[in-house]
Structures are given as C-alpha cells and as structure tokens.
Amino acid sequence: MSNDIRWLIESKRRPGIAQVHPGDRVKVGVKAKEGEKERTQIFHGVVIRVRKGGNNASFTVRQVAYGIGVERTFFVNSPYVEKVEVTQHGDVRRARLFYLRGLSSKATRAKLKAKAKAIAPELVAEEEPVEEEAILQEQPAESAAPQEAGQG
C-alpha cells in the first residue's frame, strides 16, 4: 500500500473561476440562500489580496458601497462561488493592496491604472500597418526624385 495521498489533496481547476491578481476589478457571483429560495448575488470590487495554497486558496475583494468600504474573502474552491469575471486588469506594484482602505473610491480608481492589454481583444480596433512601398507608389515621381537626391 502506498502512503502517497497527494491525489486526495490536489485541487482541480474550476472552469467558472477566472485567474485573478491584485488590482483587478472583478464580479463575483455568490449563491445567496434566503429562506427556501436560492439566487445569485453579484459582488463587484477590487481584488486587494490573493492567497494561494491549493484547496485553501482565497482572494479578498473590496467594494465601496454608499461611502462605506466592504471587504469579502472568497475561497476559490467554495461551492458558494459560482463564477468570477475579471472586468478590468489592474497594474499594481504590490501583492497586498491594503493601502486602498485609507483612500476614497475616486482616489482608488486613480491609483489603479488600467493595463494596456484589453480583456476582449476582438473589441479593440487595430490599425493595419502601412507598407513603405505603398507610400512610395502613391507619391508622384517628380516629388520622390528630389528627396532621394537630398539624402545622398
């Protein structure tokens, strides 16, 4: 008999849970039970802490509601967390963003810069690169000759 019980402890990646990092703005869908009814409640805010650790992995989200800061910690493998959607990636230089607790919500938005990469690249319009040969062909031959003479 083998003493290897790692297969019991291994965490399996859940498809509805996105990879989150500190500074990201996320929407977390949480199951809320009210009496006999069960519904999904959305909690959206900024990720201020991520704890790794297999089955014990968690992340903390901070939201300012009516001028009061609310923080909730979610376990990644919890059955109550239905989905995590990253709405905006943050560009921060720290792993723990506890300094956001002392800032207003407007100052928080100013501190968290948006990363250059977009979440939905199909929505970003990109310019096509213009080839140099096409530019030279568009110019008349008379204007192209003096430029070449002046360069040499």
Contacts in CASP RR format, 6 or more apart in sequence:
PFRMAT RR
TARGET T0000
AUTHOR 0000-0000-0000
METHOD contacts of the structure
MODEL  1
MSNDIRWLIESKRRPGIAQVHPGDRVKVGVKAKEGEKERTQIFHGVVIRV
RKGGNNASFTVRQVAYGIGVERTFFVNSPYVEKVEVTQHGDVRRARLFYL
RGLSSKATRAKLKAKAKAIAPELVAEEEPVEEEAILQEQPAESAAPQEAG
QG
9 54 0 8 1.000
9 55 0 8 1.000
11 54 0 8 1.000
11 55 0 8 1.000
11 57 0 8 1.000
11 76 0 8 1.000
11 77 0 8 1.000
14 76 0 8 1.000
14 77 0 8 1.000
16 82 0 8 1.000
16 83 0 8 1.000
16 84 0 8 1.000
17 76 0 8 1.000
17 81 0 8 1.000
17 83 0 8 1.000
17 84 0 8 1.000
18 26 0 8 1.000
18 84 0 8 1.000
18 85 0 8 1.000
18 86 0 8 1.000
19 86 0 8 1.000
20 26 0 8 1.000
20 47 0 8 1.000
20 50 0 8 1.000
20 59 0 8 1.000
20 84 0 8 1.000
20 86 0 8 1.000
21 47 0 8 1.000
21 50 0 8 1.000
21 89 0 8 1.000
21 90 0 8 1.000
22 47 0 8 1.000
22 48 0 8 1.000
22 49 0 8 1.000
22 50 0 8 1.000
22 92 0 8 1.000
22 94 0 8 1.000
22 95 0 8 1.000
22 96 0 8 1.000
22 97 0 8 1.000
23 46 0 8 1.000
23 47 0 8 1.000
23 48 0 8 1.000
23 89 0 8 1.000
23 90 0 8 1.000
23 91 0 8 1.000
23 92 0 8 1.000
23 97 0 8 1.000
23 112 0 8 1.000
24 46 0 8 1.000
24 47 0 8 1.000
24 86 0 8 1.000
24 88 0 8 1.000
24 89 0 8 1.000
24 90 0 8 1.000
25 44 0 8 1.000
25 45 0 8 1.000
25 46 0 8 1.000
25 47 0 8 1.000
25 86 0 8 1.000
25 87 0 8 1.000
25 88 0 8 1.000
25 90 0 8 1.000
25 112 0 8 1.000
26 44 0 8 1.000
26 45 0 8 1.000
26 46 0 8 1.000
26 47 0 8 1.000
26 61 0 8 1.000
26 84 0 8 1.000
26 85 0 8 1.000
26 86 0 8 1.000
26 87 0 8 1.000
27 42 0 8 1.000
27 43 0 8 1.000
27 44 0 8 1.000
27 45 0 8 1.000
27 84 0 8 1.000
27 85 0 8 1.000
27 87 0 8 1.000
28 42 0 8 1.000
28 43 0 8 1.000
28 44 0 8 1.000
28 61 0 8 1.000
28 72 0 8 1.000
28 74 0 8 1.000
28 81 0 8 1.000
28 83 0 8 1.000
28 84 0 8 1.000
28 85 0 8 1.000
29 40 0 8 1.000
29 41 0 8 1.000
29 42 0 8 1.000
29 43 0 8 1.000
29 81 0 8 1.000
29 82 0 8 1.000
29 83 0 8 1.000
29 84 0 8 1.000
30 40 0 8 1.000
30 41 0 8 1.000
30 42 0 8 1.000
30 43 0 8 1.000
30 74 0 8 1.000
30 80 0 8 1.000
30 81 0 8 1.000
30 82 0 8 1.000
31 38 0 8 1.000
31 39 0 8 1.000
31 40 0 8 1.000
31 41 0 8 1.000
31 79 0 8 1.000
31 80 0 8 1.000
31 81 0 8 1.000
31 82 0 8 1.000
32 38 0 8 1.000
32 39 0 8 1.000
32 40 0 8 1.000
32 41 0 8 1.000
40 82 0 8 1.000
43 61 0 8 1.000
43 63 0 8 1.000
43 72 0 8 1.000
44 61 0 8 1.000
44 63 0 8 1.000
44 87 0 8 1.000
45 61 0 8 1.000
45 62 0 8 1.000
45 63 0 8 1.000
46 61 0 8 1.000
46 62 0 8 1.000
46 63 0 8 1.000
46 97 0 8 1.000
46 100 0 8 1.000
46 108 0 8 1.000
46 112 0 8 1.000
47 59 0 8 1.000
47 60 0 8 1.000
47 61 0 8 1.000
47 97 0 8 1.000
48 60 0 8 1.000
48 61 0 8 1.000
48 62 0 8 1.000
48 71 0 8 1.000
48 96 0 8 1.000
48 97 0 8 1.000
48 98 0 8 1.000
48 100 0 8 1.000
49 59 0 8 1.000
49 60 0 8 1.000
49 73 0 8 1.000
49 95 0 8 1.000
49 96 0 8 1.000
49 97 0 8 1.000
49 98 0 8 1.000
50 57 0 8 1.000
50 58 0 8 1.000
50 59 0 8 1.000
50 60 0 8 1.000
50 95 0 8 1.000
51 57 0 8 1.000
51 58 0 8 1.000
51 59 0 8 1.000
54 76 0 8 1.000
54 77 0 8 1.000
55 77 0 8 1.000
56 75 0 8 1.000
57 75 0 8 1.000
57 76 0 8 1.000
57 77 0 8 1.000
58 73 0 8 1.000
58 74 0 8 1.000
58 75 0 8 1.000
58 76 0 8 1.000
59 73 0 8 1.000
59 74 0 8 1.000
59 76 0 8 1.000
60 71 0 8 1.000
60 72 0 8 1.000
60 73 0 8 1.000
60 74 0 8 1.000
61 71 0 8 1.000
61 72 0 8 1.000
61 73 0 8 1.000
61 74 0 8 1.000
62 69 0 8 1.000
62 70 0 8 1.000
62 71 0 8 1.000
62 97 0 8 1.000
62 100 0 8 1.000
62 101 0 8 1.000
63 69 0 8 1.000
63 70 0 8 1.000
63 71 0 8 1.000
63 72 0 8 1.000
64 70 0 8 1.000
64 104 0 8 1.000
64 105 0 8 1.000
64 108 0 8 1.000
67 105 0 8 1.000
69 101 0 8 1.000
74 81 0 8 1.000
74 84 0 8 1.000
75 81 0 8 1.000
86 119 0 8 1.000
87 119 0 8 1.000
88 114 0 8 1.000
88 119 0 8 1.000
89 114 0 8 1.000
89 115 0 8 1.000
89 117 0 8 1.000
89 119 0 8 1.000
90 112 0 8 1.000
90 113 0 8 1.000
90 114 0 8 1.000
90 115 0 8 1.000
91 112 0 8 1.000
91 113 0 8 1.000
91 114 0 8 1.000
91 115 0 8 1.000
92 112 0 8 1.000
100 108 0 8 1.000
100 111 0 8 1.000
103 111 0 8 1.000
118 124 0 8 1.000
136 144 0 8 1.000
END
